[in-house]
Amino acid sequence: MITVRPMQAADIEGVIALQKRAFPKMPPWTRRQLRLHLEHFPEGQLVALDRTGRVVGSASSLIIDWDPSEQLASWSRITGNGTFKTHDPVRGRTLYGADIGVHPDSRGMGVGAALYQARRQLVVRFNLRRIVAGGRIPGYAEVADAMDAETYIQEVAKGRLKDTVLGFQLAQGFRVRGVIPGYLPCDKASCGYATLIEWINPAYHGALGRPAA
Ligand SMILES: CC(C)(COP(=O)(O)OP(=O)(O)OC[C@H]1O[C@@H](n2cnc3c(N)ncnc32)[C@H](O)[C@@H]1OP(=O)(O)O)[C@@H](O)C(=O)NCCC(=O)NCCS
C-alpha cells in the first residue's frame, strides 16, 4: 500500500536518500533547497511512502507565471537554482513540476501515477490552468547518433521506441508541446534535452475579474 501526502521537514533525509537512487547521475536536492521548498510552497511538495513509512517517491512543484506562447526557460532559471524562490501563487496559473522520482525497486507499481494524481488534485484545489514540466528523455543518448531529439520523441509517442520517463508521462495524459535544448545540461542520458509537456486542468474556471490564461 502506498500513501501520498505533503512532505514534512522530518522527510528531508528520506527524500535525499530516494533522490540519490532515483537520479543516480544527477545531484540530489540539498537539505537547504528542500527546506526552502517547504517554506515557499508546502502543499506542492509530495512524498509517497510504502507500508513501512519509507519514502519511495517524491514530486516537487511550484506555481509559475508562464505565458504558454513562450518557450519554457531552463530548469535552473524556473526554479531559482532549485530554491523555489520563483514560486508565484498570486499571478501564476501554472503548476510547474520540478521533478518526480520513484525508487528503482518500487517502479512500475503505480507510485508515479499516485504522485501525479495528487499533483492533479493540487491543480484543481488551487484552480490552476495546467501542469507543465520539462520531461527527461533518458533513452535518447543511446540513439542520438541515429536521430535528432524531435524524431526520438515522435518515435516514443508512436510506440516504436521506449522511454521510461516520456512513456510514463504520456500514460499520465500529458501531451508534448515541444522540445527544449539545454534544459538540464547535467542530464547526460537525455543529452540535455527535455520535452515541454503539458496537462490541462478540465475543471479550471478562471479567476474573478481576470481572463483565463
Ligand atoms: C518516471 C517514473 C517517475 C515513473 O514512476 P513509476 O512509479 O514507475 O510509474 P507507474 O508505475 O506509476 O506507471 C504509471 C503508468 O504509466 C505506465 N508507464 C510507466 N512507465 C511507462 C513507460 N516507460 N512507457 C509506457 N507506459 C509507462 C504504467 O504502465 C502505468 O500505466 P497504468 O496505470 O495504465 O498501468 C520513474 O520511472 C522514475 O522515477 N524514473 C527516474 C527518475 C526520472 O527520470 N523522473 C522523471 C523526471 S522528468
The ligand as a MOL file (V3000), in Angstrom:
LIG
                    3D

  0  0  0     0  0            999 V3000
M  V30 BEGIN CTAB
M  V30 COUNTS 48 50 0 0 0
M  V30 BEGIN ATOM
M  V30 1 C 9.1530 8.1030 -14.4620 0
M  V30 2 C 8.8700 7.4260 -13.1210 0
M  V30 3 C 8.6080 8.5170 -12.0880 0
M  V30 4 C 7.6160 6.5430 -13.2740 0
M  V30 5 O 7.2140 6.0760 -11.9830 0
M  V30 6 P 6.5570 4.6230 -11.7800 0
M  V30 7 O 6.1380 4.5410 -10.3630 0
M  V30 8 O 7.4740 3.5790 -12.2520 0
M  V30 9 O 5.3020 4.6800 -12.7660 0
M  V30 10 P 3.9060 3.9150 -12.5440 0
M  V30 11 O 4.1660 2.5370 -12.0840 0
M  V30 12 O 3.0420 4.7430 -11.6540 0
M  V30 13 O 3.2790 3.9470 -14.0040 0
M  V30 14 C 2.0770 4.6520 -14.2470 0
M  V30 15 C 1.5020 4.2760 -15.5860 0
M  V30 16 O 2.4080 4.6180 -16.6140 0
M  V30 17 C 2.7200 3.4600 -17.3680 0
M  V30 18 N 4.1180 3.5220 -17.6750 0
M  V30 19 C 5.1350 3.6130 -16.7950 0
M  V30 20 N 6.2980 3.6570 -17.4580 0
M  V30 21 C 5.9820 3.5910 -18.7750 0
M  V30 22 C 6.7370 3.5670 -19.9780 0
M  V30 23 N 8.0500 3.6410 -19.9640 0
M  V30 24 N 6.0940 3.5020 -21.1600 0
M  V30 25 C 4.7460 3.4450 -21.2000 0
M  V30 26 N 3.9760 3.4480 -20.1000 0
M  V30 27 C 4.5980 3.5110 -18.9160 0
M  V30 28 C 2.4240 2.2950 -16.4870 0
M  V30 29 O 2.1110 1.1440 -17.2470 0
M  V30 30 C 1.2330 2.7940 -15.7330 0
M  V30 31 O 0.0850 2.7130 -16.5390 0
M  V30 32 P -1.2300 2.0140 -15.9430 0
M  V30 33 O -1.6160 2.8580 -14.7510 0
M  V30 34 O -2.1840 2.0870 -17.0820 0
M  V30 35 O -0.7770 0.6490 -15.5760 0
M  V30 36 C 10.0490 6.5140 -12.6660 0
M  V30 37 O 10.3650 5.6570 -13.7370 0
M  V30 38 C 11.3190 7.2600 -12.2750 0
M  V30 39 O 11.4740 7.6380 -11.1160 0
M  V30 40 N 12.2810 7.4530 -13.1930 0
M  V30 41 C 13.6070 8.0550 -12.8870 0
M  V30 42 C 13.5240 9.4760 -12.4260 0
M  V30 43 C 13.0790 10.3920 -13.5450 0
M  V30 44 O 13.7100 10.4880 -14.5800 0
M  V30 45 N 11.9600 11.1090 -13.3260 0
M  V30 46 C 11.3590 11.9840 -14.3070 0
M  V30 47 C 11.8840 13.3720 -14.2280 0
M  V30 48 S 11.2940 14.3150 -15.6370 0
M  V30 END ATOM
M  V30 BEGIN BOND
M  V30 1 1 1 2
M  V30 2 1 2 3
M  V30 3 1 2 4
M  V30 4 1 2 36
M  V30 5 1 4 5
M  V30 6 1 5 6
M  V30 7 2 6 7
M  V30 8 1 6 8
M  V30 9 1 6 9
M  V30 10 1 9 10
M  V30 11 2 10 11
M  V30 12 1 10 12
M  V30 13 1 10 13
M  V30 14 1 13 14
M  V30 15 1 14 15
M  V30 16 1 15 16
M  V30 17 1 15 30
M  V30 18 1 16 17
M  V30 19 1 17 18
M  V30 20 1 17 28
M  V30 21 1 18 19
M  V30 22 1 18 27
M  V30 23 2 19 20
M  V30 24 1 20 21
M  V30 25 1 21 22
M  V30 26 2 21 27
M  V30 27 1 22 23
M  V30 28 2 22 24
M  V30 29 1 24 25
M  V30 30 2 25 26
M  V30 31 1 26 27
M  V30 32 1 28 29
M  V30 33 1 28 30
M  V30 34 1 30 31
M  V30 35 1 31 32
M  V30 36 2 32 33
M  V30 37 1 32 34
M  V30 38 1 32 35
M  V30 39 1 36 37
M  V30 40 1 36 38
M  V30 41 2 38 39
M  V30 42 1 38 40
M  V30 43 1 40 41
M  V30 44 1 41 42
M  V30 45 1 42 43
M  V30 46 2 43 44
M  V30 47 1 43 45
M  V30 48 1 45 46
M  V30 49 1 46 47
M  V30 50 1 47 48
M  V30 END BOND
M  V30 END CTAB
M  END
